[in-house]
């Protein structure tokens, strides 16, 4: 198909990338990068290029970025204990730098980064304890663990590149704080645990809503903030009645229009939890 944008997807064999890969394949000419060519179930993804993006020698993989229109960065260095693994998370921050810097050097116009709701983890216990109602992506990100700290650091580093003062020109970038892209979170709650259920319902994002959000993050022409900086942070959740993260800017800037609502999607499970909570009251 003519005039298809060229998009680089990092972490292409990962779980989150697997959710958006069908929609991205349908719309773009993709270059898939990862350190392995199989997903977590051992299924081979034949068109992946093996590339270690933590390598400071960017010449080893910069050819994959040449002539690309956008990069969707989902690569991730895992840790046995994500909340305690400072060294792996430091490597993730360094990898984000490699992505931004290579994109800038190769004249890629935009980077879309898989950040996480954990970038603002500090606020979540306050919400669940009814001490505050929502988190807005324009608030200062605060986390209380290394995983969230790294995501927060991606975001701030992306802002540095978006301003462009250090490198002489801006690099457009969007940070998507992905919520709960799973169909199983409500089922994992102990029967009648309404706090757990609230969290699961509030954080949920469906596969089609996540795909829409990523594609709109690639396609939207003007992503400048109120000061003219081409930088945005969006929460990656569906249109959930129980949401406690704001979607206002995603709707306004991107025209994001989520199709799913966790209260509808999981209504049967919610009813069972409510019944159990009433029985235990």
N, C-alpha and C positions, 0 to 999 in steps of 0.2 A: 504494500500500500504506500503511495507516494506521500511525502511530507510528514511522515511519522517522526515524532521527536525521538532522539536517542537518549536513553536513560540508563544510568549505571545503578545497579542495586547491589549494595554490599550486604554481607551476611545472608546471602541468597538461599542457603540451605537451612536457615534457622526457622523456628516456629512462626514468628511474627511475619517474616518475609513470605512464608508459605501461604499465609492467609490472603495476602494481597497479590501474590504472583499471578494468579489467573487473570485478574482484572488488568494488571500491568502488561501482561503478555498480549492481551487483546488490543491494547491501545498504543503501545510503544515498541520501538526496536530496543531490546534490552541487552545490556552487558551484565552478566551475573558474576559476582565475585564472592569467594569464600575460601577458607582454608581446607575445606573438604567438599566432596561432591555428592554426599548422601545426607538425607535428612535424619532426624532423630529416630525414625522407624527403620532406617537402613535403606530406604529407597533412593536409588541413584537419580540425580538430576544431571542429565548428560551435558548440558551446555554451560556448565559453570567453569569459569577460569579460576585456577588456584592462585591466590594472591594473599600474602601476609601483610595486611595494611598497618600492622604495628611496626613494621620495618622502617627505620628512619631513612633508609636509602629509597627515596620516592621514585628514583629512576627505574627501580625494579618493577613498578606497576603503573607508572604514569601514562603509558601508552593506552591503557584501558579507558582513561579519562578524556583522551583527545577527541575533539569534535562532539562531545556529549553536550546535551542541552541542560540536563539536570542530573543530580545524584540523589538517590534515596539511601541514606546511611543507616543500616540496621545491624551492622557487624558488631560483635560483642565478645569480649574476653571474659569467660565465666570464672566463678570462684566456688569452691566447695561450700563456703559459708558467705553468701553475698553481703550480709550485713557486717562482716568482720574483715573482708578481704581487701585491705588497702592497696597492696601491690597490683593485683589484677585491675582494680578500678583506676589506679594511676595509669596503667597501660591503656585503658579505654579512653582516658582523657587525652593521652598522647596520640592515640589513633585518630580521635576526632580532629586534633590539630593537623595530622597528616592529610586527612580528607579535605579539610578547609584549604590548607595551603596548596595542595595539588590541584584542587578545583580552581583556585585563583590563578595559579600559574598556567593552567591549561584553558583558561577563559571559559570555564563552565559558569553559566549565569546564576544557577541556584542550587542550593543544597537543602534537602528536606531530611531532618534527623529524627530518628525514633528516640525521643526522650521518654520520660516515664512520669506517672503521677507521683512516684517516690521522690522526685525532686523537691516536693513540698510535704514530705512525710510528717514533719513536725506538727503540722496543723491537723492531721487526720484524727488523732486521739481527742483533740479538742472538739472537733465536729461530732464525733461519735458520743462524746460526753455531754453534748448539747451546750457547749461553752461558746461555740460559734456556728454559723450556718453554712457558709460557703467559702471556697477559695477562688480568687480571681487570678488568672494567669499574669496580670500586671503587678500583683503583689510580689514582694521579695520572696524568692524561693528559699525555703529553709528545710533542711533534712536533718535527721538524727542518726544516720547510718552512712557507711561508705558508698553503698550502691546509689543512694539518693544524692549524696554529695557529688559523685561523678556525673550524674545526669544534670544536676544543677551547674556543674562546671562546663559541660558541653554547651549549655545554654549561654552562659556568660561569655565563653570563648567565641561562640557563634556571633554574639553581639559585637565583640571586638572586631571581628572580620566584617560584619555588616556596616559598622561605622566607617571603616576603611582608613582610619588615620594611620594605623601602623603600616599598612601595605600600600597606601597611596590610592586605593580605589576600593569601593565596597563589594562585598560578596553577599548576594541575597541569601538569606536562610530562614527556614521555618523549623521550629522545634515542636514536635507533637508529643505531648505527655499522654502516652497510651495508658488507658485504664485497665479493665479486665476483659481481654479478648477471648474469653472462654465461655463455654456453655454449661460448665459444671460447678461454678462457684456457689450457687444457691444450694445445690445438693450436698455440698461439702459442709454446710453449716449443721451444727448439732440441732436436733429437733427442738423447735421453739426458741432458738437463739436469734432474737429479732435484731440485735445489734449486728451480728454477722450477716444476716439477711439484708439489712439496710446497706451495709458496705457493698455486698455483692451486687445488689440492684443498682446502686448509685454509680458504680465503677464500670458496669457492663458496656462493651461495644461489640456489635455484631460484625461479622466478616464483611458484609456489604457496606456498612457504615464506615468501617475502617478503610476499605478500598476507596470509597467516595472521598473521604477526608484526605487521603494521600494524593489522589489524582487531582483534586481541587488545589492542593498545596503546590503541585507541579504547574497547573494550568493558569491559575489566577495571575493576571498580568501585574497588578499593582498591590504589593504587600507592605508598602511603607507604613510605619507607625505615625503617630500624630506629630512627631518631630522630623519626619521625612526619612527615617532610617529603615532600610528594607529588611525588617526583622519582625517576626511574630512568634509567640508561643500560644499554641492551641491545646485544649484538653481533648483527648481522644476517647470520647464516650458517645453512646447513642443518645437519643432524645428521651432520657429516662425521667419519669416523674419523681424518682428518689434521688436525682442528681444533687451532689453537693460541690461539684466543680463547675465553674461557669463556662457556657458555650457562647456567650454573647458575642465575643470578638470573632469566633469562627463563623458564626452565622453572618455577621456584618461584613467581614473582610473577604471571606471565601464564598459566601452564599451556601455554606454547609447546611444541608437539609436532611438530617438523619431520618431514616425510614423505620427504625425499630425503637421499641420502648421496653425496658426490662420488666416493667409491671405487667405488661401484656404477655410478653414472651414467657415469663415464668409464673403466670398467675396460679396455675395448679399447685406448684410447689409452695408458693407464698401462702395459699389457703391452708395447706397442711401445717406449715410452721405457725400460722396464726391460731389454728385450732389447738395445737399442742401448747402454745403459750397461754391460751385461755384456760386450758385444763390444769396447768401448773400454777396459775395465779392464786 
